[in-house]
Structures are given as structure tokens and as C-alpha cells.
Amino acid sequence: MIGYYNYTVYLTYFGLVSAVVGISLALGGMPMGAAICLLISGVCDLFDGKIARTKKDRTEEEKSFGIQIDSLCDLVCFGALPAVIGMTLGATAWWQVAIEAFFVLCGVIRLGYFNVSEIIRQKETSANRKSYKGLPITMSALFVPMLLAFRNQLADVLPIVYSVLLLVIAVCYIAPFTIKKPGKVGTVIMIIVGAAILALIILL
């Protein structure tokens, strides 16, 4: 089989499978189950890079392959899945579909730009990345479930609010601001926030 197979890619693949399950749940009328799958994909993406860096003998081909599959999986997890969730929530007016398409498009642009810059960066230095330009696409795994946790309070306006959220996130994907890459403390905080969002989804 073509491809590169080692433990550094397994978590990335698991995140993709979780997203596909989430899309299936959303299409089946279970958006909250889809939101949980989105959270799971986010956790996988949070750690897959750290796991990949533990393998010190990766070839240049393996490193490049890892960058490519990570972005391809991210597009499904944090681009397609949130858009599908929006459609199944009732965000199906022409302008809402346009926003969902724009959201996915901005995700593609951001991931493509990141791939190019990361390949260049790795040729220049072996140091870990310290910051990102634009909002990391993974952040939709926090913002989308956070909004859906308050679905009952938003009631009939949920599809509109959801569309506005996707529009804001989409713009932030391609906006030229710099954001610091989270360290150990930041990672712990995101895990705690994710767990709190999961609790809210279940309890509310």
C-alpha cells in the first residue's frame, strides 16, 4: 500500500474517522453527537504533532507526508464537519450556504498557506514553531461545540448565530494577525475548556 505507516500518523487518522462519524451523525439529525466528534477530532489534532516529533528518525518524505495528511484531515474535521453541522441545524438559506462555503474555502486557503510556510520553515530550522499567522483551523473544535452547548437558550435564532460564528471564524482563518502557539499550560487550559464544553453539552 502506498503511504508511510508508523505510529506518528495513527492519531491523525483517528481524528479523521471521528469527523466522518460526526458528519454521519449530523446528517442523521444528531448535531450534538457531531459536536462531540468535533471535540474528539480537536483533541487528536492537539496531540498528533507532539507525537510525531517524538520519532527522531523520520525521513524528509515522512515529515512532508505528515504535514500533508494533517492538513487534509484538518479540512474534513474542522472545515467540512462544522459546515455540515450548520446545514443540519437549519442554516440552509442562500446566504447561510454561502457562508458555509466561504468557511470551508478559508480553511483550504489557510491550510495550503500553512503547508507552504511550514515546509520552508523546516528547511531553515529544526526548532519547533512558536506562533501561527491567522487563527489555527483547529479552534473551530472549541468555538462550534461551545455555541451548541447553549442550543436550548438560543432556540430559533441558533441557525443565524451559528452562521455568524462561522463567518467570524472564516475571516480569522485568513486574517494576517499572529497568535502564539500554546505551550504546555495553554494545552492544559484547552483540554479543561474542552472538558467543560463537553459537560455543558451533556447537561444542557
C-alpha positions in Angstrom: 0.0 0.0 0.0 1.2 3.5 -0.8 1.8 5.9 2.1 4.1 6.0 5.1 2.9 3.9 8.1 4.2 4.4 11.6 2.8 5.5 14.9 3.1 9.2 14.1 0.0 9.2 11.8 -2.4 7.0 13.7 -3.9 9.8 15.9 -4.3 12.0 12.8 -6.2 9.2 11.1 -8.4 8.6 14.2 -9.3 12.3 14.3 -10.4 12.0 10.6 -12.5 8.9 11.4 -14.2 10.8 14.3 -15.0 13.6 11.9 -16.6 11.3 9.3 -18.7 9.7 12.1 -19.6 13.3 13.1 -20.8 14.1 9.6 -22.9 10.9 9.6 -24.4 11.9 13.0 -25.2 15.4 11.8 -26.9 14.1 8.6 -28.8 11.7 10.8 -30.3 14.6 12.9 -27.9 14.4 15.8 -25.9 17.6 15.7 -24.8 17.3 19.4 -23.2 13.9 18.7 -21.5 15.6 15.8 -20.2 18.3 18.1 -18.8 15.7 20.4 -17.0 14.1 17.4 -15.6 17.6 16.6 -14.2 17.9 20.1 -12.6 14.5 19.8 -11.0 15.4 16.5 -9.7 18.6 18.1 -8.1 16.6 20.9 -6.5 14.3 18.3 -5.1 17.3 16.5 -3.8 18.8 19.7 -1.5 15.9 20.3 -0.7 14.4 16.9 2.1 16.9 16.2 3.6 16.2 19.6 3.6 12.5 19.0 5.1 12.9 15.5 8.0 14.9 17.0 8.9 12.0 19.3 10.1 10.0 16.3 13.6 11.4 15.7 14.5 9.2 12.7 11.7 10.3 10.3 12.9 10.8 6.8 12.2 14.0 4.9 9.5 12.2 2.9 7.8 11.0 6.2 7.9 14.6 7.6 6.4 16.0 4.4 3.8 13.3 4.3 2.8 14.1 7.9 2.3 17.7 7.0 0.1 16.9 4.1 -2.1 14.3 5.7 -2.5 16.5 8.8 -3.9 19.4 6.7 -6.0 17.1 4.5 -7.6 15.6 7.6 -8.0 19.0 9.2 -10.0 20.1 6.2 -12.5 17.4 6.8 -12.5 17.7 10.6 -12.6 21.5 11.1 -13.8 22.6 7.7 -16.4 20.2 6.3 -17.8 19.0 9.6 -18.7 22.4 11.0 -20.3 23.3 7.7 -22.4 20.2 7.6 -23.5 20.7 11.2 -24.7 24.2 10.2 -26.7 22.8 7.4 -28.4 20.2 9.6 -29.2 22.9 12.2 -31.3 24.7 9.5 -28.8 27.1 8.2 -29.8 26.5 4.6 -30.8 29.9 3.3 -28.7 31.0 0.3 -26.6 33.4 2.4 -26.0 30.8 5.0 -24.9 28.2 2.5 -22.6 30.9 1.0 -21.1 31.5 4.5 -20.6 27.7 4.9 -18.9 27.6 1.5 -16.7 30.6 2.4 -15.8 29.0 5.7 -14.5 25.8 4.0 -12.8 27.9 1.4 -10.9 30.0 4.0 -10.0 26.7 5.7 -8.5 25.4 2.5 -6.5 28.7 1.9 -5.2 28.7 5.5 -4.1 25.1 5.4 -2.4 25.5 2.0 -0.6 28.6 3.2 0.4 26.8 6.4 1.8 23.8 4.4 4.0 26.0 2.3 5.3 28.1 5.2 5.9 25.0 7.3 7.9 23.2 4.6 10.0 26.3 4.1 10.4 26.8 7.9 11.6 23.2 8.4 14.2 23.6 5.7 15.6 26.7 7.6 15.4 25.4 11.2 14.7 22.4 13.3 13.2 24.4 16.1 9.5 24.0 17.0 7.1 26.6 15.6 6.5 29.4 18.1 3.5 31.1 16.5 0.8 31.0 13.8 -0.4 33.5 11.3 -4.1 33.6 11.4 -6.4 31.6 13.6 -5.5 27.9 13.7 -8.2 25.9 12.0 -8.4 23.6 15.0 -10.1 26.3 17.0 -13.4 25.5 15.4 -13.3 22.4 17.6 -13.8 24.7 20.6 -16.0 27.5 19.3 -18.6 25.4 17.5 -19.3 23.0 20.4 -19.3 25.9 22.8 -22.1 27.6 20.8 -24.0 24.4 20.5 -23.8 23.8 24.3 -26.3 26.8 24.6 -28.6 25.5 21.8 -31.7 25.5 24.1 -31.1 29.0 25.2 -30.7 30.2 21.6 -33.6 28.2 20.3 -35.0 29.6 17.0 -32.0 32.0 16.4 -29.4 29.2 16.6 -29.0 28.8 12.8 -28.4 32.6 12.4 -26.0 32.8 15.3 -24.2 29.7 14.0 -23.8 31.3 10.6 -22.4 34.5 12.1 -19.9 32.4 14.1 -18.7 30.5 11.0 -18.3 33.8 9.2 -16.2 35.3 12.0 -14.0 32.2 12.2 -13.6 32.1 8.5 -12.3 35.7 8.4 -9.9 34.9 11.3 -8.5 31.9 9.4 -7.1 34.2 6.7 -6.6 37.4 8.7 -2.9 38.4 8.9 -2.5 38.5 12.7 0.0 36.5 14.7 -1.1 34.2 17.5 1.3 32.5 19.9 1.4 28.7 19.8 0.1 27.3 23.1 2.7 25.7 25.3 2.1 23.1 28.0 0.0 25.5 30.1 -2.1 26.5 27.1 -2.6 22.9 26.1 -3.9 22.1 29.6 -6.2 25.1 29.5 -7.7 24.0 26.2 -8.2 20.5 27.5 -10.0 21.9 30.5 -12.1 24.2 28.4 -13.0 21.2 26.1 -14.0 19.1 29.0 -16.2 21.9 30.3 -17.8 22.3 26.9 -18.5 18.6 26.8 -20.1 18.7 30.2 -22.3 21.6 29.1 -23.4 19.7 26.0 -24.4 16.8 28.1 -26.0 18.7 31.0 -27.8 21.4 28.9 
